[in-house]
Amino acid sequence: MIEGRVYLCSWSRVLGGYRVWLQSDPTVAAEHADFEEADRRLWEVIGLATGDGENVHEYVPPAPTQASAGAAQRGTLWDFGIQSRVEMVDPAGLFAGGLCTKCLMPRGPRTELPLAVTKIDRGVHASRVSLPRTSPGVGPVLSVFSSTFLDQLTQNERNGIEWRPIVPSKGEKRTFFELVPRATPVPMVGEKGFETYYGLCETCGSKWVVPNYVKGRPFSFVSEAELPHPVPSVLTVDRWAKPSLAASEGRWLELVGTPAMKGIKGGVIGIIAEDAVDSAPSYKPRPAENRAATAPASWFGQ
């Protein structure tokens, strides 16, 4: 069986804490005074009931312990956290200039070459697409969404992004489209006073901004000053080589739990005030990726 599936769950307050359960079978449930502990226990129960020891939960309504950046926070976006992962069939030619020989990030923009992918998990409507045989997060990470998913977006939401048909794997009957930002994605930032990893590839100049996880805080942040105004209901964030889809809080509440969201788990992105952003971080040099030494020369535009 496929592990790491997203399971639609619900919750309610009960005497002494919280009860959480699987929507498709409310008898698969757990309780605890602390919501996060109740969720962890539900993970154990779902694992025993389904055999999926890496189960992931999406709550409708959203979990009561929504992360917050405190006084610096000016709002919230929701990241469409895609759980499914597939590989690019042939990365050569997908990016102008190929990939960096050190960090495997693209040296230029996305070309017009259609994206070809390996088999996408059955039953999901979105998947991340990464380099073959590399560790998670190494190199470019593209996103593809099904026609069923796109059907739930408004015309204005679809128009804000270029949706390119992909080359599916053999036997794939569903239609998927690659997310290609029309405008520069809203970049991730770090907050002053909180530990954040700032990485820099000294060969190609690629940068990484990864806040250390702190319980009760969002996993990532954007600056209020860098958002378009008014904030669109759907937009792209992060980098053009790793574009991610995000939604306003109101739009997320409309979409979460719908059938087209299978395989997607929401993640809180904190919108923080401009004066709370670490605008002059100290970047650490990134070590070379092991895969770069053995990757075919075609990846590097040689």
Secondary structure, DSSP 8 states (H G I E B T S, - for coil): ---S-EEEEEEEEETTEEEEEETTEEEEEEEESSHHHHHHHHHHHHHHHHS-TT-EEEESS--SS----GGGEEEEEEEEEE--EEEBS--TTSBTT-B-TTT--BSS-B-SS--BB----TT-SEEEEE-TT--TT-S--EEEEEHHHHHTS-HHHHHTEEEEE-B--TT--S-EEEEEESS--B----BTTS-EEEEE-TTT--EEEEE---TTS-SEEEEGGGS-SS--SEEEEEETTEEEEEEEHHHHHHHTTSGGGTTEEEEEEEEE-GGGB-SS---EE----GGGGTS-GGGGT-
